[in-house]
């Protein structure tokens, strides 16, 4: 019987929910409120699948855009708060339907694929070019109702292809959720640092069948754009699969950058970086890598490997092995590792009990049977001390589903707060995203905060800064004015000072800079604005 992706995701979700036992205090303290919005009512809870676009150019050299389209659209829809399925999920579905990965589904087959994976909506589209410009068109298919939307289109110069698909993503978002309020400029700004040449190499790298060619393209991508986190992640996976562990560790380390920190990819990178360091003998580095992941997602595999890294430094990893056993008692190796650690640290009875539990789960393991016999002998009989076992891989989908569980728990926590408290919490989270350059995510949270508490000046201050960074000068001034009407803040004055400085309105920049200093005499940003004004005035004399 064919296993569908939907059952695959349900199994992964079940595995992820098991780890929620690690957070009993949070789960018990914060229950989802009665007003929680159902998936049917909230379009952001629907499962989305973006399919590769049809190549309408008749140019084989532009075939790579087929895969580029869902990569870009999926990324933006995810940032907008939707739940799009990943490329890996789509590949899994094609494989289990018996289709090759290069298969180009028709509209009818696309519907079958969507129904197989229980998708609520799919996005289908195509692209064409006249040589200098590219036009992309997409439609949203409502799978349960077999309804297809009117087409939405975006076009622009070929060299601005990323911006074209970012604009298309915004239009699709408005099609999926007409009430969505994040501006189109923010979608475009989200991809502003993505170099088209590097992006092309990345797409060719993840789509290429030959490993040597995959490596060549991915190495070119990170060379062209050293801050391209997704390309580093893909390169790290390739190096790890080739057992080039030093290279893999270096590539995965790039995923700890500010823009990637805390994302499922960054957590997965931390796990595989820990493995890579284990295999190169850098046990202290491996312990740090696994510890960083465990602080966010304390899954059993992470706890186990952190315990192994600790043990290889001749420290006691027993507590971590106990946590792994508690998180996943059905995994034999965690019992084996706990047994070995207990024996090493003098708890013979506990070691025997854990080894017996291991043999119940894996009764034909000759190493474990030999240990059981040796450990029953009088003290001093001697046996070669085994090493704890490393968990070398994990279900990436389960890992991502665990991250979803954390997001849902956080959403439940926020929903239980008063509107004013929730707005303040959303502003804090929005600031965190903004500090990492994630404009789309931060604007979405600031807008939610402004909706929850219309009198919160900090929400409009955050929106003003997002609008400023996305190049919407008029929008930035409007939000800054809205913030000042509620309460003067240093951040709002700084936005206005920077806007006036950029517009050459030096008197205005000085005024707003001084207003910022009245509220915060130590503001380095305000001092920098005034320094820039002095520099410009000296240059015009």
C-alpha positions as CSV (number, residue, x, y, z in Angstrom):
1,X,0.0,0.0,0.0
2,X,1.3,3.5,-0.9
3,X,2.1,5.6,2.2
4,X,0.8,9.1,1.6
5,X,2.7,12.2,2.6
6,X,-0.3,13.1,4.9
7,X,0.3,9.9,7.0
8,X,4.0,10.6,6.9
9,X,3.3,14.1,8.3
10,X,0.9,12.8,10.9
11,X,3.5,10.3,12.1
12,X,6.1,13.1,12.3
13,X,3.7,15.3,14.1
14,X,3.0,12.5,16.6
15,X,6.7,12.1,17.2
16,X,7.0,15.9,17.7
17,X,4.2,16.0,20.2
18,X,5.9,13.4,22.3
19,X,8.7,15.8,22.8
20,X,6.2,18.3,24.2
21,X,6.5,16.3,27.4
22,X,9.8,18.1,27.9
23,X,7.8,21.4,28.4
24,X,5.1,20.3,30.9
25,X,5.2,23.6,32.8
26,X,4.5,25.6,29.7
27,X,1.8,23.2,28.4
28,X,0.0,23.1,31.8
29,X,0.3,26.8,32.4
30,X,-0.8,27.9,28.9
31,X,-3.8,26.1,27.4
32,X,-5.2,27.3,24.1
33,X,-8.1,29.6,24.8
34,X,-11.7,29.1,23.7
35,X,-11.4,31.8,21.1
36,X,-8.6,30.0,19.3
37,X,-9.3,30.3,15.6
38,X,-9.9,27.0,13.7
39,X,-8.0,26.0,10.6
40,X,-11.1,26.3,8.6
41,X,-11.6,29.9,9.6
42,X,-8.0,31.0,9.5
43,X,-6.5,30.8,6.0
44,X,-3.0,30.8,7.5
45,X,-3.7,27.4,9.0
46,X,-4.3,25.8,5.6
47,X,-1.7,23.4,4.2
48,X,-0.2,24.9,1.0
49,X,1.7,23.3,-1.8
50,X,3.6,25.4,-4.3
51,X,4.4,23.4,-7.4
52,X,7.2,24.0,-9.9
53,X,6.1,26.5,-12.6
54,X,5.7,25.6,-16.2
55,X,8.5,26.9,-18.5
56,X,6.8,29.0,-21.2
57,X,10.0,30.4,-22.6
58,X,11.0,27.5,-24.8
59,X,14.5,28.1,-23.5
60,X,16.2,25.1,-21.8
61,X,18.7,27.5,-20.2
62,X,15.8,29.0,-18.2
63,X,14.5,25.6,-17.0
64,X,16.0,26.2,-13.6
65,X,13.3,28.9,-12.9
66,X,10.8,26.0,-12.6
67,X,12.3,25.1,-9.2
68,X,13.2,28.7,-8.4
69,X,9.5,29.7,-8.4
70,X,8.3,27.4,-5.6
71,X,11.5,28.0,-3.6
72,X,10.9,31.8,-3.5
73,X,7.1,31.6,-3.1
74,X,7.3,29.0,-0.3
75,X,9.9,31.1,1.6
76,X,7.7,34.3,1.4
77,X,4.5,32.5,2.3
78,X,6.2,30.9,5.3
79,X,7.4,34.3,6.4
80,X,3.9,35.7,5.9
81,X,2.6,33.2,8.5
82,X,1.2,30.4,6.2
83,X,2.1,26.7,6.4
84,X,3.6,25.8,3.0
85,X,5.0,22.4,2.4
86,X,8.7,22.2,1.7
87,X,10.5,20.9,-1.4
88,X,11.5,17.8,0.6
89,X,7.8,17.1,1.3
90,X,6.9,17.5,-2.4
91,X,9.7,15.1,-3.4
92,X,8.5,12.6,-0.8
93,X,5.0,12.8,-2.2
94,X,6.2,12.3,-5.8
95,X,8.4,9.3,-4.8
96,X,5.5,7.6,-2.9
97,X,3.2,8.2,-5.9
98,X,5.7,6.5,-8.1
99,X,6.6,9.6,-10.1
100,X,10.2,10.6,-10.9
101,X,11.5,13.8,-9.3
102,X,11.8,15.4,-12.7
103,X,8.1,14.7,-13.4
104,X,6.1,17.7,-14.7
105,X,2.6,17.3,-13.3
106,X,-0.4,18.3,-15.4
107,X,-3.2,20.3,-13.7
108,X,-5.1,17.0,-13.1
109,X,-2.1,15.3,-11.7
110,X,-1.4,18.3,-9.5
111,X,-4.9,17.9,-8.0
112,X,-4.2,14.3,-7.3
113,X,-0.9,15.1,-5.7
114,X,-2.5,17.8,-3.5
115,X,-5.3,15.4,-2.5
116,X,-2.7,12.7,-1.7
117,X,-0.9,15.0,0.8
118,X,-4.1,16.5,2.2
119,X,-3.2,20.0,0.9
120,X,-5.9,22.6,1.3
121,X,-4.5,24.8,-1.5
122,X,-2.0,24.4,-4.3
123,X,-0.3,27.1,-6.3
124,X,0.3,26.5,-10.0
125,X,1.8,28.8,-12.5
126,X,4.1,29.5,-15.4
127,X,6.6,32.1,-16.6
128,X,7.6,33.6,-19.9
129,X,10.1,36.1,-21.2
130,X,10.5,38.4,-24.2
131,X,14.3,38.4,-23.7
132,X,14.7,41.3,-21.4
133,X,11.6,41.0,-19.1
134,X,10.1,38.0,-17.3
135,X,6.4,37.6,-16.5
136,X,5.1,35.1,-13.9
137,X,1.5,34.1,-13.6
138,X,0.0,31.9,-10.8
139,X,-3.4,30.6,-9.6
140,X,-4.5,29.2,-6.3
141,X,-6.4,25.9,-6.4
142,X,-8.8,25.3,-3.5
143,X,-8.5,21.6,-3.4
144,X,-11.5,20.6,-1.3
145,X,-13.8,22.7,-3.4
146,X,-12.0,22.1,-6.7
147,X,-12.0,25.8,-7.4
148,X,-9.3,27.7,-9.2
149,X,-8.7,31.4,-8.7
150,X,-8.3,34.1,-11.3
151,X,-4.7,34.5,-12.3
152,X,-2.3,36.9,-10.6
153,X,0.7,38.2,-12.5
154,X,3.9,40.0,-11.9
155,X,6.6,41.1,-14.4
156,X,9.8,43.0,-14.5
157,X,13.3,43.0,-15.9
158,X,15.0,39.6,-16.0
159,X,17.8,40.8,-13.7
160,X,15.1,41.7,-11.1
161,X,13.6,38.2,-11.2
162,X,13.7,37.7,-7.5
163,X,11.7,40.9,-7.0
164,X,9.2,39.8,-9.6
165,X,8.5,36.5,-7.7
166,X,8.4,38.4,-4.4
167,X,5.7,40.7,-5.9
168,X,3.9,37.6,-7.1
169,X,4.1,36.1,-3.6
170,X,2.5,39.2,-2.1
171,X,-0.4,39.0,-4.7
172,X,-0.9,35.3,-3.9
173,X,-0.9,36.2,-0.2
174,X,-3.7,38.7,-0.8
175,X,-5.5,36.1,-2.8
176,X,-5.3,33.6,0.1
177,X,-6.0,36.2,2.8
178,X,-7.6,39.4,1.5
179,X,-7.2,40.9,5.0
180,X,-3.4,40.5,5.0
181,X,-2.0,43.9,5.6
182,X,1.8,43.7,5.1
183,X,2.9,45.9,2.2
184,X,4.2,44.7,-1.2
185,X,7.4,46.7,-0.6
186,X,8.2,44.5,2.4
187,X,8.0,41.4,0.3
188,X,10.3,42.8,-2.3
189,X,12.7,44.1,0.4
190,X,12.8,40.6,1.9
191,X,14.7,39.4,-1.2
192,X,16.8,42.5,-1.8
193,X,20.0,40.8,-0.6
194,X,19.6,37.7,-2.6
195,X,22.0,37.9,-5.6
196,X,20.4,36.5,-8.7
197,X,23.5,34.8,-9.9
198,X,24.1,33.1,-6.6
199,X,20.4,32.1,-6.4
200,X,20.6,30.5,-9.8
201,X,23.6,28.4,-8.8
202,X,21.8,27.4,-5.6
203,X,18.8,26.2,-7.5
204,X,20.9,24.3,-10.0
205,X,22.8,22.8,-7.0
206,X,19.7,21.5,-5.2
207,X,18.1,20.2,-8.5
208,X,21.1,18.6,-10.1
209,X,21.2,14.7,-10.1
210,X,25.0,14.4,-10.1
211,X,26.7,15.0,-6.8
212,X,29.8,16.5,-8.3
213,X,27.7,19.0,-10.2
214,X,25.6,19.7,-7.1
215,X,28.8,20.5,-5.1
216,X,30.1,22.7,-8.0
217,X,27.0,24.8,-8.2
218,X,26.6,25.1,-4.4
219,X,30.2,26.2,-3.9
220,X,29.7,28.8,-6.6
221,X,26.6,30.0,-4.9
222,X,28.3,30.7,-1.5
223,X,31.3,32.2,-3.3
224,X,29.0,34.7,-5.1
225,X,26.9,35.4,-2.0
226,X,28.7,34.5,1.2
227,X,25.7,35.4,3.4
228,X,23.4,33.0,1.5
229,X,22.3,30.8,4.4
230,X,20.2,28.3,2.4
231,X,23.1,27.6,0.0
232,X,25.4,27.0,3.0
233,X,22.8,24.6,4.4
234,X,22.6,22.6,1.2
235,X,26.4,22.6,0.8
236,X,26.7,21.3,4.4
237,X,24.3,18.5,3.6
238,X,26.4,17.5,0.6
239,X,29.7,17.6,2.5
240,X,28.2,15.6,5.3
241,X,26.9,12.9,3.0
242,X,30.3,12.7,1.4
243,X,31.9,12.3,4.9
244,X,33.8,15.6,4.4
245,X,33.1,16.4,8.0
246,X,35.5,19.4,8.5
247,X,34.0,21.1,5.4
248,X,30.5,20.2,6.6
249,X,31.1,21.6,10.1
250,X,32.3,24.9,8.5
251,X,29.3,25.1,6.2
252,X,26.8,24.4,8.9
253,X,28.4,27.0,11.1
254,X,27.3,29.6,8.6
255,X,23.7,28.8,9.6
256,X,24.3,30.3,13.1
257,X,24.2,33.8,11.6
258,X,21.7,36.3,13.0
259,X,19.3,36.0,10.0
260,X,19.1,32.2,10.3
261,X,19.3,31.8,14.1
262,X,16.4,29.9,15.7
263,X,14.9,28.7,12.4
264,X,14.3,24.9,11.8
265,X,17.2,24.9,9.2
266,X,19.5,26.5,11.8
267,X,18.6,23.9,14.4
268,X,19.1,21.1,11.9
269,X,22.4,22.6,10.9
270,X,23.4,22.7,14.6
271,X,22.6,19.0,15.0
272,X,24.6,18.0,11.9
273,X,27.4,20.4,12.8
274,X,27.6,18.6,16.2
275,X,27.8,15.2,14.4
276,X,30.5,16.5,12.1
277,X,32.6,17.8,15.0
278,X,32.1,14.5,16.8
279,X,33.5,12.6,13.8
280,X,36.5,14.9,13.6
281,X,37.3,14.5,17.3
282,X,36.3,18.0,18.4
283,X,34.2,16.8,21.3
284,X,34.0,20.2,23.1
285,X,32.8,21.8,20.0
286,X,30.3,19.1,19.4
287,X,28.9,19.5,23.0
288,X,28.5,23.2,22.4
289,X,26.7,22.6,19.1
290,X,24.3,20.1,20.5
291,X,23.7,22.2,23.6
292,X,22.7,25.2,21.4
293,X,20.1,23.0,19.7
294,X,18.9,21.5,22.9
295,X,18.2,24.9,24.5
296,X,15.6,25.4,21.8
297,X,14.4,21.9,20.9
298,X,15.5,19.3,23.5
299,X,14.8,16.3,21.3
300,X,16.1,12.9,22.4
301,X,18.6,12.6,19.6
302,X,20.1,15.9,20.5
303,X,20.3,15.1,24.2
304,X,21.8,11.7,23.5
305,X,24.6,13.1,21.3
306,X,25.3,15.9,23.7
307,X,25.8,13.2,26.3
308,X,28.1,11.3,24.0
309,X,30.2,14.4,23.4
310,X,30.4,15.0,27.1
311,X,31.4,11.4,27.8
312,X,34.1,11.5,25.1
313,X,35.7,14.3,27.2
314,X,35.8,12.0,30.2
315,X,32.9,13.8,31.8
316,X,29.6,12.3,33.1
317,X,26.9,12.4,30.5
318,X,24.4,10.3,32.6
319,X,21.9,13.1,33.1
320,X,21.7,13.7,29.4
321,X,21.2,10.0,28.6
322,X,18.5,9.9,31.2
323,X,16.7,12.8,29.5
324,X,17.0,11.0,26.2
325,X,15.5,7.8,27.6
326,X,12.6,9.9,29.2
327,X,12.0,11.7,25.9
328,X,12.0,8.5,23.8
329,X,11.8,5.4,25.9
330,X,11.3,3.2,22.8
331,X,14.7,3.9,21.3
332,X,17.0,1.1,22.2
333,X,20.3,2.9,21.9
334,X,19.4,5.5,24.5
335,X,19.0,2.7,27.1
336,X,22.3,1.2,26.0
337,X,24.1,4.5,26.4
338,X,22.5,5.1,29.8
339,X,23.6,1.6,30.9
340,X,27.2,2.1,29.8
341,X,27.3,5.5,31.5
342,X,25.8,4.2,34.8
343,X,28.3,1.3,34.8
344,X,31.2,3.6,34.2
345,X,30.2,5.8,37.1
346,X,29.6,3.1,39.6
347,X,25.9,2.3,39.4
348,X,26.1,-1.4,38.6
349,X,22.5,-2.2,39.4
350,X,21.1,0.7,37.4
351,X,23.4,-0.3,34.5
352,X,22.1,-3.9,34.5
353,X,18.5,-2.7,34.6
354,X,19.0,-0.4,31.6
355,X,20.9,-3.0,29.7
356,X,18.0,-5.5,30.3
357,X,15.6,-2.9,29.0
358,X,17.8,-2.5,25.9
359,X,17.8,-6.2,25.2
360,X,14.0,-6.3,25.4
361,X,14.0,-3.9,22.6
362,X,16.9,-5.4,20.6
363,X,17.4,-9.0,21.9
364,X,19.9,-10.2,19.3
365,X,22.6,-7.6,19.8
366,X,25.7,-9.7,20.5
367,X,27.7,-6.8,22.0
368,X,24.9,-6.1,24.5
369,X,24.6,-9.9,25.3
370,X,28.3,-10.1,25.9
371,X,28.2,-7.1,28.2
372,X,25.3,-8.6,30.2
373,X,27.3,-11.7,30.8
374,X,30.5,-9.9,31.7
375,X,28.7,-7.5,34.0
376,X,27.2,-10.4,36.0
377,X,30.7,-11.8,36.6
378,X,32.5,-11.0,39.9
379,X,34.2,-7.6,40.0
380,X,37.4,-7.6,38.2
381,X,36.4,-10.2,35.5
382,X,37.1,-7.4,33.0
383,X,35.6,-6.5,29.7
384,X,36.3,-4.0,27.0
385,X,34.4,-0.9,27.9
386,X,32.0,0.0,25.1
387,X,31.5,3.5,23.7
388,X,28.1,5.2,23.9
389,X,26.3,5.1,20.5
390,X,25.8,8.2,18.4
391,X,22.4,9.0,16.8
392,X,23.7,9.7,13.3
393,X,20.5,11.1,11.8
394,X,17.0,12.1,12.7
395,X,13.7,12.6,10.9
396,X,14.0,16.1,9.6
397,X,10.2,16.4,9.2
398,X,9.7,15.4,12.8
399,X,12.3,18.0,13.7
400,X,10.4,20.7,11.8
401,X,7.1,19.5,13.3
402,X,8.7,19.9,16.8
403,X,9.5,23.5,15.9
404,X,5.8,23.9,14.8
405,X,4.7,22.5,18.2
406,X,6.8,25.2,19.9
407,X,5.3,27.9,17.7
408,X,1.8,26.6,18.6
409,X,2.6,26.6,22.3
410,X,3.9,30.2,21.9
411,X,0.7,31.2,20.0
412,X,-1.4,29.6,22.8
413,X,0.6,31.6,25.4
414,X,0.1,34.8,23.6
415,X,-3.6,34.1,23.0
416,X,-4.1,33.7,26.8
417,X,-2.8,37.2,27.4
418,X,-4.9,40.4,27.4
419,X,-4.8,42.4,24.2
420,X,-2.5,44.9,25.7
421,X,-0.1,42.3,27.1
422,X,-0.2,40.4,23.8
423,X,0.6,43.6,21.8
424,X,3.7,44.3,24.0
425,X,4.9,40.7,23.6
426,X,4.4,40.9,19.8
427,X,6.4,44.1,19.7
428,X,9.3,42.4,21.5
429,X,9.2,39.5,19.0
430,X,8.9,41.9,16.1
431,X,12.0,43.7,17.3
432,X,13.9,40.4,17.5
433,X,13.0,39.7,13.8
434,X,13.9,43.3,12.8
435,X,17.3,43.0,14.4
436,X,18.0,40.0,12.2
437,X,16.9,41.9,9.1
438,X,13.6,39.9,8.7
439,X,11.4,42.7,7.5
440,X,8.4,40.6,6.4
441,X,8.1,38.7,9.7
442,X,8.6,41.8,11.8
443,X,6.0,43.9,10.0
444,X,3.5,41.1,10.3
445,X,4.0,41.1,14.1
446,X,4.0,44.9,14.5
447,X,0.7,45.1,12.6
448,X,-0.8,42.4,14.8
449,X,0.4,44.4,17.8
450,X,-1.2,47.6,16.5
451,X,-4.5,45.7,16.0
452,X,-4.4,44.3,19.5
453,X,-3.6,47.7,21.1
454,X,-4.3,50.8,18.9
455,X,-2.7,53.0,21.6
456,X,0.7,51.3,21.6
457,X,3.2,53.7,20.1
458,X,5.9,51.1,19.9
459,X,4.0,49.1,17.4
460,X,3.8,52.1,15.0
461,X,7.4,52.9,15.8
462,X,8.4,49.4,14.6
463,X,6.2,49.7,11.5
464,X,7.9,53.1,10.7
465,X,11.3,51.4,10.8
466,X,10.2,48.5,8.6
467,X,8.7,51.0,6.1
468,X,12.0,53.0,6.2
469,X,14.1,49.9,5.5
470,X,11.8,48.7,2.7
471,X,12.1,52.0,0.9
472,X,8.6,53.3,1.6
473,X,9.4,56.8,2.7
474,X,5.8,58.0,2.8
475,X,4.7,55.0,4.7
476,X,7.5,55.4,7.2
477,X,6.6,59.0,7.9
478,X,2.9,58.1,8.3
479,X,3.7,55.4,10.8
480,X,6.2,57.7,12.6
481,X,3.5,60.4,12.9
482,X,1.0,57.8,14.2
483,X,3.5,56.8,16.8
484,X,4.3,60.4,17.9
485,X,0.6,61.1,18.2
486,X,0.5,58.4,20.9
487,X,3.8,58.9,22.7
488,X,7.2,60.4,21.8
489,X,9.9,57.7,21.6
490,X,13.6,57.8,20.8
491,X,13.2,55.2,18.0
492,X,10.5,57.3,16.2
493,X,12.5,60.5,16.4
494,X,15.5,58.5,14.9
495,X,13.4,57.3,12.0
496,X,12.3,60.8,11.2
497,X,15.9,62.1,11.6
498,X,17.2,59.5,9.2
499,X,14.4,60.1,6.6
500,X,15.2,63.9,6.7
501,X,18.9,63.2,6.4
502,X,18.4,61.0,3.4
503,X,16.1,63.6,1.8
504,X,18.7,66.4,2.3
505,X,16.4,68.2,4.8
506,X,19.3,68.8,7.2
507,X,17.4,71.2,9.6
508,X,14.7,68.6,10.1
509,X,17.3,65.9,10.7
510,X,19.0,68.1,13.4
511,X,15.6,68.8,15.0
512,X,14.6,65.1,15.2
513,X,18.1,64.1,16.3
514,X,18.1,66.6,19.2
515,X,14.6,65.4,20.2
516,X,16.0,61.8,20.3
517,X,18.8,63.0,22.6
518,X,16.4,64.7,24.9
519,X,14.8,61.3,25.6
520,X,18.1,59.4,25.5
521,X,21.2,61.6,26.0
522,X,23.4,58.6,25.3
523,X,21.9,57.6,21.9
524,X,24.7,56.7,19.6
525,X,22.3,56.6,16.7
526,X,21.2,60.2,17.3
527,X,24.8,61.4,17.7
528,X,25.6,59.7,14.4
529,X,22.8,61.5,12.6
530,X,24.1,64.8,13.9
531,X,27.6,63.9,12.8
532,X,26.4,63.1,9.3
533,X,24.5,66.4,9.2
534,X,27.7,68.3,10.2
535,X,29.7,66.4,7.6
536,X,27.2,67.2,4.8
537,X,27.1,70.9,5.7
538,X,30.9,71.1,5.7
539,X,30.9,69.5,2.2
540,X,28.5,72.1,0.8
541,X,30.5,75.2,2.1
